[in-house]
């Protein structure tokens, strides 16, 4: 199992690479999707179509998956072009693997609602924390998601 | 054009008849070929008929000219012949009108146009031989079909023959009008009625060079329907860019008469692909337009699978062909710009290079060296382009089908890739015929993508039973093989290294260690190997910089570059006379000297240390040389420590000097194992001797402790006498021992010596240690010192050898032993 360096190792992943053998007679459409986690926390799932040396990715039939607790929701997005520097990790989704997750899929509206609630509670706790610290004369600088130089 | 002009002198126009005869001979020569590119597939009988007719007309013309040749000195009256023969020509033309005469053949017919196209004064200046040249020139100009086409004007005069009605549909009606009107060509001035000439004509014909080649080609194509047959075989014979005279038989008659036509024949006309195919309602977009060079690429079949009707898509290479194959061609126009901007320039070059490589006449603008050069990359690309059209059927992942193409380029690409490439093709759908592999390197990437997609989709439709899933996805292969290779190439190029040990030392070592570890852990039965990074293996190429030189010139060029920068500042060394500064400088110089020595020794040492590794790697033949080098290195190292005068004694001074520097101490610690025993001993002695000084210098760094290990190894190999000597050295001068005890290293060293002595005594009863009293005395003094030194001053050693107590027990009484014990233990604990 030898591999090529850098983003060139993704070359094999492009298009629908199904590493399984076809079943007897039946036409098994095994399209392997890729999952990418971006720096801003989004999760995208789609067919990887093209790459370049910076690991800029072209995703086809992308779906953004939002996870809140045990629920998740898929938002279809279409074609995505991701700039390489924003990729945190990228992996192939093995269709073959038995899917025994505890996650429960819900509708888009529901998941968005859940997400909003989650954000809200988070903000509130943060606010309370800051207030408490301020009362004691301490302050923790908020580390932003994005890099600040 | 230049050729034409050169004929001015050659042509003897006074004797038309003789000229005619000559042309006939020439004609024979030119039409010598029976088969192949030179032959013309027309009916010789018809041709003969036409020739015969031509003869008749000639006589007629001759007669006419004799009759009316007043003003024109002996020149037949073209005008007269024109009019007289126009009818005959027009009557003759209908049969041949079906075969549209090429505009290019019109040149002689363009005489009327020439006359009309010329400014009036010329027409009047006809008479006289002096104008012969002029008229010839004009003739030549007009003979150019482009000019004839462009310069000609609407001429109401000569009636367009019935056969011309068909021709009107063509682009150049003007040209054709003249075609009909001038059946007979002679290099003479047309004496036209002023009427036609006065008709509003455009200004003189533009210089031929202005007309693009494409326009000319365009002209050619128009009149091609019946010529398809003739040209079909010659389209693909790219060896003759300007093919043999590919003109209609109808024109042959005209051609024969004029020396110009002979020129055209010789130079040849640009090829005209048959037009007929284009009229059929075929879907041409799917066909891969063939590259102009039909030379077979390595491993691919000749590009004949595509119907001949597809027009060439590379005017540039076409022109290139002409350039190559007829370096003396006149019709070389300014090459047309490529329609598509080529993002990857190499897309064109394999083709171009192939042209060059396979041209029968390898002369011309291209140096002969260009011939067989097909770089690895391009070869790989060519190979891959062949494969690109092939549907990647089969279960395996579509690994770089460039796996095959990669091999010539990289030494790396592993066999797994190779063997995976094997199965896919045979696993392909059984009832699916592989599509034709086209050489698509010259195409625009977009075009090629569409083609491959279409072919694949078609292949997918046919090959469903084989499980060709991949082809059913219409969005697959958005990234062409070429692009994939390009990305991979970029990544691999960054890893190219001629000396991996130099460039990436830690990586190499780390992986070696990992591998060794894993091999140890695993059984030999498990032949699993860890995932390895594929790195390209590039041969070592020595690049020596040689400054630019011209042969035969006096002196050298002063060219500054990265390797040879221009001198910006003239630095002059000035010595300062200040004494203090001198002293300071001396100190600094000395230090620099020491550092320099240390550096040199280090590089030698590193080579010595790497010797083993290198030895394993080098092939058999080079091993001896390596051994030799190794020996010399070690010798050099040794000698660097020696005294200058004595040559066999380790220089104290040198050692101390080296050891005064931090790096030097590390150097010595690494060097000791490699030194031969006596030398190592001597070094250790020197260290012991000078320990106070060294200890003083080492207060900050404590680097001396690095020496413990190698020194202990040396000590263990010492003989008893040398051990005693060492101990003595350690105690050499007064108060030395005290300082020794203050220093961690010193204490450790002392203990090492003592423990070694003890070991000797206990293990070997015949030990000579006790032979002279030195040892005992020394030990006594040590104990005395140990007891007297306050415990706080006693520096804790790095480790306390266990047998010290037994040593002391031999020499001291109980009371003192206990005291010593306390002290040592304390010092051990307080560490």
Interface residues (C-beta under 8 A of the other chain):
Chain A: X1 X2 X3 X4 X5 X6 X7 X8 X11 X12 X14 X15 X16 X17 X18 X19 X20 X21 X22 X27 X28 X29 X30 X31 X47 X49 X50 X51 X52 X53 X58 X60
Chain B: X395 X396 X397 X398 X399 X400 X414 X416 X464 X467 X469 X470 X472 X473 X475 X476 X477 X478 X479 X483 X484 X487 X488 X490 X491 X492 X494 X495 X529 X531 X532 X533 X534 X535
